[in-house]
Amino acid sequence: MLHYAVVFFVIALIAALFGFGGIAAGAAEIAKILFFIFVVLFVISLLVGLVRR
């Protein structure tokens, strides 16, 4: 999932470079949402790993 966030971030940067504001904003929003989902799932998996010990 972090891979997809990075891919959408790169797409947003390329689109912003070429002047496609709407596409860049949409890709940046998707990247931001995927990154936060990744962080939440990472924290949950860390907590589950600590509880199992």
N, C-alpha and C positions, 0 to 999 in steps of 0.2 A: 504494500500500500504506500509505503514511503517512496518507492520507485515511481508510482503514478503521480504523486505530489510533485516530485522533482521534474517529471516529464511535462506536466501542465505548467510548472513554473518556467521552464525553458521555452515552451510554446508562448507563454505570455510575454517573455522578454523579446523573443523574435518578432512577435506581432507588434509590440510597442515600438521596436526599432523601425519597422516598416510603416508605422503610423496607423495601424488598425486598432483604434482605441477600444471599440466595443468587444472585439475578440480578445484583446489583451486583458481587459477587465474581467471577462467571463472566465478565461483560463486561470487568472490569478485567484479568483474566488474559489474555483474548483480545487486548485492546489492548496489553498488555505484550509478549506474544509477537510480535505483528505489528510493533511498534515495533523490537524487537531484530532481527527479520528484515530490516526496512528498513535499519537501520544497517549490518548485515553486507553487504547487497547494495550499499549506497552506497560502503562502503570498498573492496569488490572492484572496483566500476566505476571508482573513482578510481585504484586500482593498475593496472588494465588500461589506462586512459588514459595513465598515466605511462610504462608499458612501451612503448606503441606509438610514442611520440615518439622 
